[in-house]
Amino acid sequence: MRLVVEISLVVIVGIGTCLGASRVLNASTDRNGNQHNQSTAVGGPASVTCTNTVGKDATCFIVGPGVGQQVPKGQNVGTSGAGTVTLSCNGTAPLQCQARVDGPVTGRLQKEVKKAASQK
């Protein structure tokens, strides 16, 4: 029985990796203005939805193939092809935002910290 369960888990995980249906990105901006962005690779056109924002005047900022724009909570944008999709937050710090990438997600999550100009 244990062997069957392990094989089933491998098959389920393998299907999710091959199809790459969706991935959730989380980003934030701390009190000092440092941005904590998150990215993932996509293998073709994808839809990116800003699912949550927290903070004064907060919006998601999505950069990817063919797109680089603010996206209000509940709205989405489409990418034009394969490449990297990056989420950052816009507004008055501190901020938190979240976006869902739907499409051929092919990469792992990557984190990036951008120091505020006053901290460089």
Secondary structure, DSSP 8 states (H G I E B T S, - for coil): -HHHHHHHHHHHHHHHHHH--EEEEEEEE-TT--EEEEEEEESS--EEEEEEEEEEEEEEEEEETTEEEEE-TT-EEE--SSEEEEEEEEEEEEEEEEEEEES-B-S--EEEEE--GGG-
